[in-house]
Every structure is written in structure tokens, then in C-alpha cells.
Amino acid sequence: MSRSTSKDPCKSSACRIQTCLKEHKFDETKCYDVLEDMRQCCLKFHKVSICCSGIKLERNYRLEKEAAERERQEKQHSKQ
């Protein structure tokens, strides 16, 4: 697949990230799901997708989301 002639396979994921970040005032923690979708796309297409140039393939956003949710729940329980 040529970068110049073919549609980037991860472009729609990249656009969803930008939309999510704008909607949530650039709070990355609110966009873990779309960030993980992008990472999954880049795991498949990083060699042909120009959109994947800044994505850290080893970073698992779903695990980070789960950890953040657990931390939030622990804080709520400790306040009660």
C-alpha cells in the first residue's frame, strides 16, 4: 500500500481521538477507549499508516482506564 495513493487505514481512528480530546478539554483520561482503538489499528497497520507515527504501541490504554477507575472508586470509598 502506497502512502500517497491509498487511504490511511487508521485515519478515522485518529479523527475520533481529536474529536474526543476536544469534547473533553484535552483530558486524555476521558478518551482511553478511542486511544486504545487507535493503538489496536496501529498494531496492525503501523508500517503503512502515517497517523501512527506518534502512537506508543506498547501502551495499553484499556489497562490504564481500568486502573484509573479503580483508583477513583477507592477514593470515593475512603471519603465515606
C-alpha positions as a Markdown table, in Angstrom:
| # | Residue | x | y | z |
|---|---|---|---|---|
| 1 | Met | 0.0 | 0.0 | 0.0 |
| 2 | Ser | 1.4 | 3.3 | -1.0 |
| 3 | Arg | 1.0 | 6.1 | 1.5 |
| 4 | Ser | 0.4 | 8.7 | -1.3 |
| 5 | Thr | -2.3 | 6.8 | -3.2 |
| 6 | Ser | -4.2 | 4.8 | -0.6 |
| 7 | Lys | -6.4 | 5.9 | 2.2 |
| 8 | Asp | -4.7 | 5.7 | 5.6 |
| 9 | Pro | -6.2 | 2.7 | 7.4 |
| 10 | Cys | -6.0 | 4.5 | 10.8 |
| 11 | Lys | -7.1 | 8.0 | 9.8 |
| 12 | Ser | -10.7 | 7.5 | 11.1 |
| 13 | Ser | -9.3 | 6.4 | 14.5 |
| 14 | Ala | -7.1 | 9.5 | 14.6 |
| 15 | Cys | -10.0 | 11.7 | 13.8 |
| 16 | Arg | -12.1 | 10.1 | 16.6 |
| 17 | Ile | -9.2 | 10.9 | 19.0 |
| 18 | Gln | -9.1 | 14.6 | 18.1 |
| 19 | Thr | -12.9 | 14.8 | 18.4 |
| 20 | Cys | -12.8 | 13.1 | 21.8 |
| 21 | Leu | -10.0 | 15.3 | 23.1 |
| 22 | Lys | -11.7 | 18.5 | 22.0 |
| 23 | Glu | -15.0 | 17.4 | 23.6 |
| 24 | His | -13.2 | 16.6 | 26.9 |
| 25 | Lys | -11.0 | 19.7 | 27.0 |
| 26 | Phe | -7.9 | 17.6 | 26.1 |
| 27 | Asp | -8.3 | 15.3 | 29.1 |
| 28 | Glu | -6.7 | 12.1 | 27.8 |
| 29 | Thr | -8.2 | 10.0 | 30.6 |
| 30 | Lys | -11.6 | 10.6 | 29.1 |
| 31 | Cys | -10.5 | 9.2 | 25.8 |
| 32 | Tyr | -8.9 | 5.9 | 26.7 |
| 33 | Asp | -11.3 | 3.9 | 24.6 |
| 34 | Val | -10.6 | 5.7 | 21.4 |
| 35 | Leu | -6.9 | 5.9 | 22.2 |
| 36 | Glu | -6.9 | 2.1 | 22.6 |
| 37 | Asp | -8.8 | 1.7 | 19.3 |
| 38 | Met | -6.2 | 3.7 | 17.6 |
| 39 | Arg | -3.4 | 1.7 | 19.2 |
| 40 | Gln | -5.1 | -1.5 | 18.0 |
| 41 | Cys | -5.3 | -0.1 | 14.5 |
| 42 | Cys | -1.6 | 0.9 | 14.6 |
| 43 | Leu | -0.6 | -2.6 | 15.9 |
| 44 | Lys | -2.0 | -3.9 | 12.6 |
| 45 | Phe | -1.0 | -1.0 | 10.2 |
| 46 | His | 1.9 | 0.9 | 11.8 |
| 47 | Lys | 4.1 | 0.2 | 8.8 |
| 48 | Val | 1.7 | 1.8 | 6.3 |
| 49 | Ser | -0.2 | 4.4 | 8.4 |
| 50 | Ile | 1.3 | 7.8 | 8.7 |
| 51 | Cys | -1.2 | 8.5 | 11.5 |
| 52 | Cys | 0.6 | 6.0 | 13.7 |
| 53 | Ser | 3.9 | 7.9 | 13.9 |
| 54 | Gly | 3.2 | 9.2 | 17.5 |
| 55 | Ile | 1.4 | 6.2 | 18.9 |
| 56 | Lys | 3.2 | 4.1 | 21.6 |
| 57 | Leu | 2.3 | 0.6 | 20.6 |
| 58 | Glu | 3.3 | -0.8 | 24.0 |
| 59 | Arg | 1.0 | 1.4 | 25.9 |
| 60 | Asn | -2.3 | -0.3 | 26.8 |
| 61 | Tyr | -5.0 | 2.3 | 27.3 |
| 62 | Arg | -7.6 | -0.2 | 28.5 |
| 63 | Leu | -5.4 | -1.2 | 31.4 |
| 64 | Glu | -4.8 | 2.4 | 32.2 |
| 65 | Lys | -8.5 | 3.1 | 32.1 |
| 66 | Glu | -9.3 | 0.2 | 34.5 |
| 67 | Ala | -6.6 | 1.3 | 36.9 |
| 68 | Ala | -7.9 | 4.9 | 36.9 |
| 69 | Glu | -11.4 | 3.7 | 37.5 |
| 70 | Arg | -10.2 | 1.5 | 40.4 |
| 71 | Glu | -8.4 | 4.5 | 41.9 |
| 72 | Arg | -11.4 | 6.7 | 41.6 |
| 73 | Gln | -13.6 | 4.1 | 43.3 |
| 74 | Glu | -11.1 | 3.7 | 46.1 |
| 75 | Lys | -11.1 | 7.5 | 46.7 |
| 76 | Gln | -14.8 | 7.5 | 46.8 |
| 77 | His | -15.0 | 4.7 | 49.3 |
| 78 | Ser | -12.3 | 6.3 | 51.5 |
| 79 | Lys | -14.4 | 9.5 | 51.7 |
| 80 | Gln | -17.4 | 7.7 | 53.0 |
